[in-house]
Amino acid sequence: MTAQFGFTWGVIIQAAIFGLIHLLMVWGHTGFLSGMVIVLYPMGAAVLFVYINEKLANGSILPGWMVHGLLNALEGLMQLGIW
């Protein structure tokens, strides 16, 4: 994305796609406000992943994967009422 649209727009576009993919998982089962949260939270996370990947890890996607897995694990624990 960044090669075609530049860094800023590439990050925004990929973050929007990432957020919308998460919305597809609950499409038809959530209201507008919840849907917006479901889009915006992953968009913010996607921007964080890009920052980690590009600025801290020399382009490696491994740290982004690890943070994504950690966030998914924490979300699972919260849904179970454990944390």
Buried (B, 14 or more C-beta within 10 A) or exposed (E): BBEEEEEEEBBBBBBBEBBBEBBEEEEEEBEEEEBEEBBBBBBEBBBBBBEBBBEEBEEEBEEBEEBBEEBEEEEEEEEEEEE
